[in-house]
Amino acid sequence: MYSKEEKLSLLSEMIQFAKVDKEFKEQEYDFIVAVGLQLGITKEEINGLVKNRAEKKNLQPESQRILQFHRLILLMNIDQETSSSEIDDIKEIGLQMGLRPEAIDSVLKEMHNYPNKVIPPKELLAIFTRFYN
């Protein structure tokens, strides 16, 4: 599914996003480690990414970009504190991924309708499908 370079890029992007509010919280780190372990990346490799970014890789197909956007939404809401800089940053990341602005805005609005702002994957896909058809 993902090459090693893509996995490192995904995690590096998550780390940089977690640092956008100038504070890299333990909950965020733990979440990134959990995602990394699911992807077959060691904690030591993740620690290396905290210090040095991995080269940015663009994901193909679009379903992988949507999945990464969902991970970033989960990461943003892990501490239940969402800053305007996080919102601006996640919108910019979504646009750079080539996701539709309307879908991004809709996801950011809809997440408030779910416990802990955790939008279910099925609903996330429904939103993106609505804007791509």
N, CA, C and O atoms as CSV, one atom per row, in Angstrom:
chain,resi,resn,atom,element,x,y,z
A,1,MET,N,N,0.831,-1.181,0.000
A,1,MET,CA,C,0.000,0.000,0.000
A,1,MET,C,C,0.881,1.254,0.000
A,1,MET,O,O,0.833,2.030,-0.954
A,2,TYR,N,N,1.673,1.464,1.033
A,2,TYR,CA,C,2.571,2.604,1.110
A,2,TYR,C,C,4.013,2.106,1.037
A,2,TYR,O,O,4.343,1.043,1.563
A,3,SER,N,N,4.856,2.883,0.383
A,3,SER,CA,C,6.285,2.597,0.425
A,3,SER,C,C,6.825,3.111,1.762
A,3,SER,O,O,6.151,3.872,2.456
A,4,LYS,N,N,8.011,2.703,2.108
A,4,LYS,CA,C,8.641,3.157,3.358
A,4,LYS,C,C,8.758,4.689,3.351
A,4,LYS,O,O,8.498,5.340,4.364
A,5,GLU,N,N,9.147,5.252,2.213
A,5,GLU,CA,C,9.295,6.706,2.118
A,5,GLU,C,C,7.955,7.414,2.318
A,5,GLU,O,O,7.900,8.466,2.954
A,6,GLU,N,N,6.879,6.843,1.779
A,6,GLU,CA,C,5.554,7.437,1.961
A,6,GLU,C,C,5.130,7.374,3.427
A,6,GLU,O,O,4.562,8.332,3.952
A,7,LYS,N,N,5.400,6.261,4.080
A,7,LYS,CA,C,5.052,6.124,5.496
A,7,LYS,C,C,5.782,7.167,6.338
A,7,LYS,O,O,5.185,7.811,7.200
A,8,LEU,N,N,7.073,7.324,6.079
A,8,LEU,CA,C,7.859,8.312,6.821
A,8,LEU,C,C,7.346,9.728,6.532
A,8,LEU,O,O,7.300,10.570,7.428
A,9,SER,N,N,6.966,9.979,5.292
A,9,SER,CA,C,6.418,11.276,4.922
A,9,SER,C,C,5.102,11.547,5.655
A,9,SER,O,O,4.886,12.649,6.160
A,10,LEU,N,N,4.222,10.540,5.713
A,10,LEU,CA,C,2.944,10.683,6.423
A,10,LEU,C,C,3.165,11.049,7.884
A,10,LEU,O,O,2.551,11.976,8.413
A,11,LEU,N,N,4.049,10.305,8.515
A,11,LEU,CA,C,4.310,10.534,9.938
A,11,LEU,C,C,4.992,11.873,10.172
A,11,LEU,O,O,4.698,12.560,11.150
A,12,SER,N,N,5.894,12.242,9.288
A,12,SER,CA,C,6.571,13.523,9.396
A,12,SER,C,C,5.572,14.669,9.278
A,12,SER,O,O,5.657,15.658,10.006
A,13,GLU,N,N,4.627,14.525,8.355
A,13,GLU,CA,C,3.578,15.531,8.196
A,13,GLU,C,C,2.738,15.635,9.468
A,13,GLU,O,O,2.383,16.735,9.889
A,14,MET,N,N,2.425,14.507,10.072
A,14,MET,CA,C,1.652,14.508,11.308
A,14,MET,C,C,2.424,15.189,12.434
A,14,MET,O,O,1.852,15.951,13.213
A,15,ILE,N,N,3.717,14.912,12.515
A,15,ILE,CA,C,4.549,15.530,13.559
A,15,ILE,C,C,4.586,17.042,13.377
A,15,ILE,O,O,4.425,17.792,14.340
A,16,GLN,N,N,4.798,17.487,12.143
A,16,GLN,CA,C,4.845,18.928,11.886
A,16,GLN,C,C,3.505,19.581,12.203
A,16,GLN,O,O,3.458,20.692,12.732
A,17,PHE,N,N,2.423,18.891,11.879
A,17,PHE,CA,C,1.098,19.425,12.188
A,17,PHE,C,C,0.889,19.505,13.697
A,17,PHE,O,O,0.321,20.480,14.189
A,18,ALA,N,N,1.338,18.502,14.432
A,18,ALA,CA,C,1.190,18.505,15.886
A,18,ALA,C,C,1.956,19.665,16.527
A,18,ALA,O,O,1.590,20.137,17.603
A,19,LYS,N,N,3.003,20.112,15.872
A,19,LYS,CA,C,3.828,21.197,16.400
A,19,LYS,C,C,3.329,22.583,16.001
A,19,LYS,O,O,3.919,23.583,16.410
A,20,VAL,N,N,2.255,22.666,15.211
A,20,VAL,CA,C,1.796,23.954,14.695
A,20,VAL,C,C,1.410,24.923,15.809
A,20,VAL,O,O,1.561,26.135,15.656
A,21,ASP,N,N,0.921,24.404,16.913
A,21,ASP,CA,C,0.550,25.276,18.033
A,21,ASP,C,C,1.714,25.475,19.005
A,21,ASP,O,O,1.522,25.910,20.140
A,22,LYS,N,N,2.910,25.152,18.546
A,22,LYS,CA,C,4.167,25.352,19.295
A,22,LYS,C,C,4.313,24.435,20.501
A,22,LYS,O,O,5.227,24.605,21.307
A,23,GLU,N,N,3.418,23.470,20.625
A,23,GLU,CA,C,3.484,22.540,21.752
A,23,GLU,C,C,3.205,21.129,21.237
A,23,GLU,O,O,2.125,20.858,20.713
A,24,PHE,N,N,4.169,20.245,21.385
A,24,PHE,CA,C,4.027,18.865,20.938
A,24,PHE,C,C,3.670,18.040,22.171
A,24,PHE,O,O,4.536,17.659,22.958
A,25,LYS,N,N,2.375,17.777,22.316
A,25,LYS,CA,C,1.868,17.128,23.529
A,25,LYS,C,C,2.091,15.620,23.499
A,25,LYS,O,O,2.181,15.002,22.438
A,26,GLU,N,N,2.176,15.053,24.689
A,26,GLU,CA,C,2.396,13.616,24.833
A,26,GLU,C,C,1.295,12.801,24.153
A,26,GLU,O,O,1.570,11.776,23.529
A,27,GLN,N,N,0.047,13.261,24.278
A,27,GLN,CA,C,-1.071,12.551,23.635
A,27,GLN,C,C,-0.884,12.510,22.120
A,27,GLN,O,O,-1.159,11.496,21.478
A,28,GLU,N,N,-0.416,13.618,21.558
A,28,GLU,CA,C,-0.185,13.685,20.109
A,28,GLU,C,C,0.948,12.735,19.711
A,28,GLU,O,O,0.846,11.999,18.729
A,29,TYR,N,N,2.015,12.768,20.485
A,29,TYR,CA,C,3.148,11.873,20.231
A,29,TYR,C,C,2.705,10.410,20.292
A,29,TYR,O,O,3.047,9.614,19.417
A,30,ASP,N,N,1.945,10.067,21.325
A,30,ASP,CA,C,1.475,8.681,21.481
A,30,ASP,C,C,0.600,8.245,20.308
A,30,ASP,O,O,0.697,7.109,19.843
A,31,PHE,N,N,-0.252,9.150,19.835
A,31,PHE,CA,C,-1.105,8.847,18.687
A,31,PHE,C,C,-0.249,8.598,17.444
A,31,PHE,O,O,-0.487,7.647,16.698
A,32,ILE,N,N,0.735,9.448,17.231
A,32,ILE,CA,C,1.621,9.293,16.065
A,32,ILE,C,C,2.400,7.993,16.161
A,32,ILE,O,O,2.577,7.306,15.155
A,33,VAL,N,N,2.863,7.645,17.343
A,33,VAL,CA,C,3.574,6.371,17.531
A,33,VAL,C,C,2.645,5.201,17.206
A,33,VAL,O,O,3.055,4.242,16.552
A,34,ALA,N,N,1.402,5.281,17.661
A,34,ALA,CA,C,0.437,4.203,17.386
A,34,ALA,C,C,0.198,4.052,15.879
A,34,ALA,O,O,0.171,2.937,15.358
A,35,VAL,N,N,0.029,5.169,15.196
A,35,VAL,CA,C,-0.150,5.121,13.738
A,35,VAL,C,C,1.110,4.546,13.091
A,35,VAL,O,O,1.035,3.704,12.197
A,36,GLY,N,N,2.259,5.012,13.556
A,36,GLY,CA,C,3.528,4.527,13.021
A,36,GLY,C,C,3.694,3.022,13.182
A,36,GLY,O,O,4.119,2.334,12.254
A,37,LEU,N,N,3.361,2.522,14.346
A,37,LEU,CA,C,3.482,1.083,14.583
A,37,LEU,C,C,2.544,0.302,13.666
A,37,LEU,O,O,2.907,-0.766,13.174
A,38,GLN,N,N,1.332,0.831,13.432
A,38,GLN,CA,C,0.409,0.182,12.495
A,38,GLN,C,C,0.994,0.147,11.083
A,38,GLN,O,O,0.736,-0.778,10.312
A,39,LEU,N,N,1.776,1.158,10.764
A,39,LEU,CA,C,2.392,1.235,9.434
A,39,LEU,C,C,3.717,0.477,9.354
A,39,LEU,O,O,4.328,0.397,8.288
A,40,GLY,N,N,4.157,-0.079,10.485
A,40,GLY,CA,C,5.410,-0.824,10.494
A,40,GLY,C,C,6.642,0.050,10.693
A,40,GLY,O,O,7.747,-0.340,10.317
A,41,ILE,N,N,6.459,1.213,11.274
A,41,ILE,CA,C,7.556,2.136,11.554
A,41,ILE,C,C,7.850,2.084,13.052
A,41,ILE,O,O,6.936,2.155,13.873
A,42,THR,N,N,9.116,1.960,13.400
A,42,THR,CA,C,9.491,1.823,14.803
A,42,THR,C,C,9.430,3.168,15.534
A,42,THR,O,O,9.448,4.238,14.926
A,43,LYS,N,N,9.360,3.068,16.831
A,43,LYS,CA,C,9.352,4.268,17.677
A,43,LYS,C,C,10.659,5.051,17.489
A,43,LYS,O,O,10.659,6.282,17.518
A,44,GLU,N,N,11.756,4.339,17.299
A,44,GLU,CA,C,13.047,4.992,17.090
A,44,GLU,C,C,13.041,5.794,15.788
A,44,GLU,O,O,13.582,6.898,15.729
A,45,GLU,N,N,12.427,5.234,14.752
A,45,GLU,CA,C,12.337,5.960,13.478
A,45,GLU,C,C,11.457,7.204,13.644
A,45,GLU,O,O,11.748,8.257,13.078
A,46,ILE,N,N,10.392,7.072,14.417
A,46,ILE,CA,C,9.510,8.218,14.667
A,46,ILE,C,C,10.262,9.292,15.440
A,46,ILE,O,O,10.140,10.479,15.138
A,47,ASN,N,N,11.035,8.881,16.430
A,47,ASN,CA,C,11.835,9.849,17.186
A,47,ASN,C,C,12.802,10.590,16.269
A,47,ASN,O,O,13.054,11.781,16.455
A,48,GLY,N,N,13.341,9.884,15.281
A,48,GLY,CA,C,14.200,10.527,14.290
A,48,GLY,C,C,13.447,11.572,13.480
A,48,GLY,O,O,13.999,12.615,13.128
A,49,LEU,N,N,12.179,11.285,13.185
A,49,LEU,CA,C,11.358,12.234,12.422
A,49,LEU,C,C,11.013,13.471,13.241
A,49,LEU,O,O,10.798,14.549,12.688
A,50,VAL,N,N,10.960,13.312,14.560
A,50,VAL,CA,C,10.686,14.467,15.421
A,50,VAL,C,C,11.823,15.476,15.271
A,50,VAL,O,O,11.600,16.686,15.307
A,51,LYS,N,N,13.034,14.969,15.103
A,51,LYS,CA,C,14.220,15.833,14.981
A,51,LYS,C,C,14.460,16.285,13.550
A,51,LYS,O,O,14.847,17.430,13.315
A,52,ASN,N,N,14.233,15.389,12.588
A,52,ASN,CA,C,14.508,15.681,11.183
A,52,ASN,C,C,13.354,15.231,10.314
A,52,ASN,O,O,12.993,14.054,10.308
A,53,ARG,N,N,12.778,16.161,9.584
A,53,ARG,CA,C,11.665,15.850,8.681
A,53,ARG,C,C,12.065,14.847,7.609
A,53,ARG,O,O,13.216,14.784,7.178
A,54,ALA,N,N,11.085,14.076,7.202
A,54,ALA,CA,C,11.268,13.208,6.043
A,54,ALA,C,C,10.886,13.992,4.792
A,54,ALA,O,O,10.147,14.974,4.861
A,55,GLU,N,N,11.391,13.553,3.672
A,55,GLU,CA,C,11.052,14.189,2.405
A,55,GLU,C,C,9.563,14.010,2.131
A,55,GLU,O,O,9.012,12.926,2.324
A,56,LYS,N,N,8.921,15.078,1.683
A,56,LYS,CA,C,7.488,15.061,1.397
A,56,LYS,C,C,7.207,14.219,0.159
A,56,LYS,O,O,7.818,14.410,-0.892
A,57,LYS,N,N,6.271,13.286,0.304
A,57,LYS,CA,C,5.820,12.434,-0.806
A,57,LYS,C,C,4.335,12.674,-1.007
A,57,LYS,O,O,3.566,12.682,-0.046
A,58,ASN,N,N,3.934,12.870,-2.247
A,58,ASN,CA,C,2.514,13.035,-2.550
A,58,ASN,C,C,1.871,11.667,-2.682
A,58,ASN,O,O,2.387,10.779,-3.360
A,59,LEU,N,N,0.730,11.517,-2.018
A,59,LEU,CA,C,0.050,10.228,-1.997
A,59,LEU,C,C,-0.866,10.046,-3.194
A,59,LEU,O,O,-1.537,10.976,-3.640
A,60,GLN,N,N,-0.874,8.850,-3.686
A,60,GLN,CA,C,-1.800,8.424,-4.743
A,60,GLN,C,C,-2.350,7.087,-4.287
A,60,GLN,O,O,-1.576,6.337,-3.693
A,61,PRO,N,N,-3.528,6.729,-4.486
A,61,PRO,CA,C,-4.631,7.497,-5.048
A,61,PRO,C,C,-5.248,8.431,-4.021
A,61,PRO,O,O,-4.756,8.577,-2.902
A,62,GLU,N,N,-6.327,9.049,-4.432
A,62,GLU,CA,C,-7.007,10.016,-3.587
A,62,GLU,C,C,-7.482,9.410,-2.265
A,62,GLU,O,O,-7.497,10.098,-1.244
A,63,SER,N,N,-7.863,8.156,-2.272
A,63,SER,CA,C,-8.328,7.511,-1.039
A,63,SER,C,C,-7.254,7.561,0.041
A,63,SER,O,O,-7.576,7.675,1.223
A,64,GLN,N,N,-5.984,7.476,-0.348
A,64,GLN,CA,C,-4.897,7.568,0.632
A,64,GLN,C,C,-4.771,8.985,1.176
A,64,GLN,O,O,-4.447,9.173,2.348
A,65,ARG,N,N,-5.023,9.972,0.340
A,65,ARG,CA,C,-4.976,11.366,0.803
A,65,ARG,C,C,-6.121,11.645,1.774
A,65,ARG,O,O,-5.940,12.355,2.764
A,66,ILE,N,N,-7.297,11.088,1.492
A,66,ILE,CA,C,-8.443,11.256,2.399
A,66,ILE,C,C,-8.159,10.580,3.735
A,66,ILE,O,O,-8.474,11.133,4.788
A,67,LEU,N,N,-7.572,9.400,3.701
A,67,LEU,CA,C,-7.212,8.699,4.937
A,67,LEU,C,C,-6.213,9.512,5.749
A,67,LEU,O,O,-6.353,9.615,6.968
A,68,GLN,N,N,-5.217,10.087,5.104
A,68,GLN,CA,C,-4.248,10.918,5.818
A,68,GLN,C,C,-4.920,12.161,6.392
A,68,GLN,O,O,-4.610,12.568,7.512
A,69,PHE,N,N,-5.829,12.764,5.644
A,69,PHE,CA,C,-6.569,13.922,6.152
A,69,PHE,C,C,-7.358,13.532,7.406
A,69,PHE,O,O,-7.425,14.297,8.368
A,70,HIS,N,N,-7.953,12.340,7.384
A,70,HIS,CA,C,-8.697,11.851,8.556
A,70,HIS,C,C,-7.760,11.681,9.751
A,70,HIS,O,O,-8.118,12.042,10.872
A,71,ARG,N,N,-6.576,11.140,9.525
A,71,ARG,CA,C,-5.595,11.010,10.620
A,71,ARG,C,C,-5.269,12.373,11.208
A,71,ARG,O,O,-5.168,12.522,12.426
A,72,LEU,N,N,-5.105,13.364,10.345
A,72,LEU,CA,C,-4.790,14.709,10.824
A,72,LEU,C,C,-5.940,15.309,11.624
A,72,LEU,O,O,-5.711,16.006,12.612
A,73,ILE,N,N,-7.173,15.043,11.206
A,73,ILE,CA,C,-8.348,15.495,11.963
A,73,ILE,C,C,-8.337,14.854,13.354
A,73,ILE,O,O,-8.559,15.532,14.358
A,74,LEU,N,N,-8.079,13.554,13.406
A,74,LEU,CA,C,-8.017,12.855,14.695
A,74,LEU,C,C,-6.913,13.442,15.571
A,74,LEU,O,O,-7.113,13.668,16.765
A,75,LEU,N,N,-5.758,13.683,14.978
A,75,LEU,CA,C,-4.630,14.251,15.707
A,75,LEU,C,C,-4.973,15.642,16.243
A,75,LEU,O,O,-4.653,15.973,17.385
A,76,MET,N,N,-5.618,16.443,15.415
A,76,MET,CA,C,-5.979,17.803,15.820
A,76,MET,C,C,-6.913,17.792,17.032
A,76,MET,O,O,-6.837,18.675,17.886
A,77,ASN,N,N,-7.782,16.803,17.101
A,77,ASN,CA,C,-8.787,16.772,18.155
A,77,ASN,C,C,-8.399,15.920,19.357
A,77,ASN,O,O,-9.183,15.802,20.299
A,78,ILE,N,N,-7.237,15.339,19.346
A,78,ILE,CA,C,-6.845,14.413,20.414
A,78,ILE,C,C,-6.802,15.096,21.782
A,78,ILE,O,O,-7.120,14.472,22.795
A,79,ASP,N,N,-6.416,16.356,21.819
A,79,ASP,CA,C,-6.330,17.066,23.094
A,79,ASP,C,C,-7.577,17.903,23.391
A,79,ASP,O,O,-7.624,18.614,24.395
A,80,GLN,N,N,-8.580,17.816,22.521
A,80,GLN,CA,C,-9.848,18.545,22.669
A,80,GLN,C,C,-9.652,20.061,22.674
A,80,GLN,O,O,-10.518,20.802,23.141
A,81,GLU,N,N,-8.517,20.518,22.154
A,81,GLU,CA,C,-8.254,21.952,22.025
A,81,GLU,C,C,-7.906,22.226,20.571
A,81,GLU,O,O,-6.890,21.747,20.067
A,82,THR,N,N,-8.742,22.989,19.907
A,82,THR,CA,C,-8.505,23.288,18.504
A,82,THR,C,C,-8.261,24.781,18.354
A,82,THR,O,O,-9.137,25.595,18.643
A,83,SER,N,N,-7.076,25.130,17.905
A,83,SER,CA,C,-6.733,26.541,17.720
A,83,SER,C,C,-7.022,26.967,16.282
A,83,SER,O,O,-7.147,26.136,15.383
A,84,SER,N,N,-7.123,28.254,16.092
A,84,SER,CA,C,-7.362,28.764,14.736
A,84,SER,C,C,-6.173,28.458,13.833
A,84,SER,O,O,-6.349,28.256,12.632
A,85,SER,N,N,-4.976,28.422,14.388
A,85,SER,CA,C,-3.803,28.082,13.563
A,85,SER,C,C,-3.865,26.623,13.110
A,85,SER,O,O,-3.426,26.300,12.006
A,86,GLU,N,N,-4.404,25.741,13.953
A,86,GLU,CA,C,-4.563,24.342,13.550
A,86,GLU,C,C,-5.589,24.221,12.422
A,86,GLU,O,O,-5.384,23.481,11.460
A,87,ILE,N,N,-6.690,24.954,12.554
A,87,ILE,CA,C,-7.723,24.931,11.517
A,87,ILE,C,C,-7.154,25.454,10.201
A,87,ILE,O,O,-7.343,24.839,9.151
A,88,ASP,N,N,-6.460,26.584,10.257
A,88,ASP,CA,C,-5.857,27.142,9.047
A,88,ASP,C,C,-4.860,26.170,8.435
A,88,ASP,O,O,-4.823,25.980,7.219
A,89,ASP,N,N,-4.062,25.566,9.284
A,89,ASP,CA,C,-3.024,24.650,8.810
A,89,ASP,C,C,-3.638,23.395,8.178
A,89,ASP,O,O,-3.184,22.943,7.127
A,90,ILE,N,N,-4.656,22.843,8.812
A,90,ILE,CA,C,-5.248,21.614,8.273
A,90,ILE,C,C,-5.961,21.898,6.952
A,90,ILE,O,O,-5.969,21.055,6.055
A,91,LYS,N,N,-6.558,23.080,6.834
A,91,LYS,CA,C,-7.169,23.450,5.558
A,91,LYS,C,C,-6.101,23.536,4.467
A,91,LYS,O,O,-6.291,23.029,3.362
A,92,GLU,N,N,-4.996,24.168,4.780
A,92,GLU,CA,C,-3.903,24.315,3.810
A,92,GLU,C,C,-3.334,22.955,3.414
A,92,GLU,O,O,-3.058,22.712,2.239
A,93,ILE,N,N,-3.160,22.080,4.385
A,93,ILE,CA,C,-2.659,20.727,4.088
A,93,ILE,C,C,-3.640,20.010,3.166
A,93,ILE,O,O,-3.232,19.386,2.186
A,94,GLY,N,N,-4.932,20.098,3.480
A,94,GLY,CA,C,-5.947,19.460,2.645
A,94,GLY,C,C,-5.914,19.973,1.210
A,94,GLY,O,O,-6.019,19.195,0.261
A,95,LEU,N,N,-5.769,21.288,1.058
A,95,LEU,CA,C,-5.695,21.872,-0.282
A,95,LEU,C,C,-4.437,21.403,-1.017
A,95,LEU,O,O,-4.486,21.101,-2.209
A,96,GLN,N,N,-3.316,21.345,-0.303
A,96,GLN,CA,C,-2.074,20.868,-0.912
A,96,GLN,C,C,-2.186,19.409,-1.333
A,96,GLN,O,O,-1.526,18.979,-2.278
A,97,MET,N,N,-3.020,18.650,-0.633
A,97,MET,CA,C,-3.254,17.250,-0.993
A,97,MET,C,C,-4.142,17.132,-2.235
A,97,MET,O,O,-4.263,16.058,-2.825
A,98,GLY,N,N,-4.756,18.246,-2.619
A,98,GLY,CA,C,-5.640,18.219,-3.770
A,98,GLY,C,C,-7.076,17.878,-3.422
A,98,GLY,O,O,-7.855,17.489,-4.292
A,99,LEU,N,N,-7.432,18.025,-2.144
A,99,LEU,CA,C,-8.798,17.753,-1.711
A,99,LEU,C,C,-9.660,18.984,-1.968
A,99,LEU,O,O,-9.172,20.113,-1.927
A,100,ARG,N,N,-10.927,18.762,-2.230
A,100,ARG,CA,C,-11.846,19.860,-2.532
A,100,ARG,C,C,-12.067,20.730,-1.295
A,100,ARG,O,O,-12.319,20.212,-0.207
A,101,PRO,N,N,-11.974,22.062,-1.462
A,101,PRO,CA,C,-12.165,22.977,-0.324
A,101,PRO,C,C,-13.524,22.811,0.346
A,101,PRO,O,O,-13.634,22.918,1.567
A,102,GLU,N,N,-14.562,22.551,-0.455
A,102,GLU,CA,C,-15.902,22.384,0.107
A,102,GLU,C,C,-15.970,21.158,1.002
A,102,GLU,O,O,-16.627,21.176,2.043
A,103,ALA,N,N,-15.289,20.096,0.594
A,103,ALA,CA,C,-15.274,18.871,1.390
A,103,ALA,C,C,-14.509,19.095,2.697
A,103,ALA,O,O,-14.937,18.649,3.761
A,104,ILE,N,N,-13.389,19.782,2.603
A,104,ILE,CA,C,-12.591,20.087,3.799
A,104,ILE,C,C,-13.433,20.882,4.794
A,104,ILE,O,O,-13.502,20.536,5.974
A,105,ASP,N,N,-14.071,21.947,4.314
A,105,ASP,CA,C,-14.891,22.783,5.196
A,105,ASP,C,C,-16.045,21.991,5.802
A,105,ASP,O,O,-16.386,22.170,6.971
A,106,SER,N,N,-16.634,21.125,5.008
A,106,SER,CA,C,-17.751,20.315,5.482
A,106,SER,C,C,-17.308,19.350,6.581
A,106,SER,O,O,-18.009,19.174,7.577
A,107,VAL,N,N,-16.155,18.731,6.400
A,107,VAL,CA,C,-15.624,17.820,7.420
A,107,VAL,C,C,-15.355,18.585,8.713
A,107,VAL,O,O,-15.698,18.119,9.800
A,108,LEU,N,N,-14.743,19.756,8.591
A,108,LEU,CA,C,-14.423,20.542,9.782
A,108,LEU,C,C,-15.682,21.010,10.507
A,108,LEU,O,O,-15.672,21.173,11.727
A,109,LYS,N,N,-16.749,21.224,9.772
A,109,LYS,CA,C,-18.023,21.600,10.387
A,109,LYS,C,C,-18.711,20.387,11.023
A,109,LYS,O,O,-19.187,20.458,12.156
A,110,GLU,N,N,-18.758,19.283,10.289
A,110,GLU,CA,C,-19.451,18.069,10.739
A,110,GLU,C,C,-18.811,17.419,11.963
A,110,GLU,O,O,-19.509,16.800,12.767
A,111,MET,N,N,-17.504,17.552,12.114
A,111,MET,CA,C,-16.829,16.863,13.219
A,111,MET,C,C,-17.391,17.293,14.573
A,111,MET,O,O,-17.310,16.542,15.544
A,112,HIS,N,N,-17.957,18.489,14.642
A,112,HIS,CA,C,-18.517,18.990,15.904
A,112,HIS,C,C,-19.802,18.255,16.301
A,112,HIS,O,O,-20.276,18.397,17.429
A,113,ASN,N,N,-20.355,17.481,15.389
A,113,ASN,CA,C,-21.589,16.741,15.664
A,113,ASN,C,C,-21.339,15.357,16.254
A,113,ASN,O,O,-22.281,14.590,16.453
A,114,TYR,N,N,-20.078,15.029,16.535
A,114,TYR,CA,C,-19.729,13.695,17.026
A,114,TYR,C,C,-18.977,13.793,18.346
A,114,TYR,O,O,-18.278,14.774,18.602
A,115,PRO,N,N,-19.126,12.762,19.189
A,115,PRO,CA,C,-18.403,12.761,20.464
A,115,PRO,C,C,-16.893,12.890,20.233
A,115,PRO,O,O,-16.325,12.222,19.369
A,116,ASN,N,N,-16.275,13.738,20.999
A,116,ASN,CA,C,-14.837,13.999,20.915
A,116,ASN,C,C,-14.403,14.465,19.529
A,116,ASN,O,O,-13.222,14.394,19.189
A,117,LYS,N,N,-15.348,14.938,18.735
A,117,LYS,CA,C,-15.095,15.433,17.382
A,117,LYS,C,C,-14.490,14.369,16.465
A,117,LYS,O,O,-13.799,14.683,15.495
A,118,VAL,N,N,-14.763,13.107,16.792
A,118,VAL,CA,C,-14.240,11.993,15.993
A,118,VAL,C,C,-15.276,11.634,14.939
A,118,VAL,O,O,-16.235,10.910,15.208
A,119,ILE,N,N,-15.068,12.147,13.747
A,119,ILE,CA,C,-15.994,11.887,12.657
A,119,ILE,C,C,-15.763,10.466,12.140
A,119,ILE,O,O,-14.636,10.115,11.789
A,120,PRO,N,N,-16.800,9.659,12.091
A,120,PRO,CA,C,-16.626,8.270,11.647
A,120,PRO,C,C,-16.133,8.203,10.202
A,120,PRO,O,O,-16.526,9.025,9.374
A,121,PRO,N,N,-15.282,7.238,9.899
A,121,PRO,CA,C,-14.754,7.106,8.534
A,121,PRO,C,C,-15.848,7.047,7.465
A,121,PRO,O,O,-15.694,7.613,6.383
A,122,LYS,N,N,-16.941,6.366,7.769
A,122,LYS,CA,C,-18.037,6.241,6.808
A,122,LYS,C,C,-18.621,7.618,6.472
A,122,LYS,O,O,-18.905,7.910,5.310
A,123,GLU,N,N,-18.797,8.455,7.489
A,123,GLU,CA,C,-19.325,9.806,7.275
A,123,GLU,C,C,-18.315,10.658,6.514
A,123,GLU,O,O,-18.691,11.429,5.632
A,124,LEU,N,N,-17.055,10.525,6.847
A,124,LEU,CA,C,-16.004,11.257,6.149
A,124,LEU,C,C,-16.026,10.933,4.652
A,124,LEU,O,O,-15.984,11.832,3.812
A,125,LEU,N,N,-16.093,9.656,4.337
A,125,LEU,CA,C,-16.134,9.238,2.931
A,125,LEU,C,C,-17.402,9.740,2.245
A,125,LEU,O,O,-17.366,10.119,1.075
A,126,ALA,N,N,-18.520,9.743,2.966
A,126,ALA,CA,C,-19.771,10.243,2.393
A,126,ALA,C,C,-19.644,11.724,2.029
A,126,ALA,O,O,-20.145,12.157,0.991
A,127,ILE,N,N,-18.980,12.489,2.876
A,127,ILE,CA,C,-18.784,13.916,2.590
A,127,ILE,C,C,-17.941,14.085,1.337
A,127,ILE,O,O,-18.309,14.844,0.440
A,128,PHE,N,N,-16.818,13.389,1.264
A,128,PHE,CA,C,-15.960,13.520,0.090
A,128,PHE,C,C,-16.659,13.033,-1.176
A,128,PHE,O,O,-16.505,13.623,-2.245
A,129,THR,N,N,-17.418,11.969,-1.051
A,129,THR,CA,C,-18.148,11.440,-2.213
A,129,THR,C,C,-19.168,12.451,-2.714
A,129,THR,O,O,-19.345,12.628,-3.919
A,130,ARG,N,N,-19.829,13.103,-1.784
A,130,ARG,CA,C,-20.840,14.109,-2.145
A,130,ARG,C,C,-20.230,15.241,-2.978
A,130,ARG,O,O,-20.872,15.741,-3.901
A,131,PHE,N,N,-19.019,15.640,-2.666
A,131,PHE,CA,C,-18.403,16.749,-3.379
A,131,PHE,C,C,-17.649,16.331,-4.629
A,131,PHE,O,O,-17.211,17.186,-5.400
A,132,TYR,N,N,-17.492,15.051,-4.841
A,132,TYR,CA,C,-16.778,14.601,-6.023
A,132,TYR,C,C,-17.717,14.019,-7.069
A,132,TYR,O,O,-17.278,13.663,-8.163
A,133,ASN,N,N,-18.982,13.918,-6.754
A,133,ASN,CA,C,-19.956,13.400,-7.730
A,133,ASN,C,C,-20.851,14.494,-8.231
A,133,ASN,O,O,-21.729,14.243,-9.056
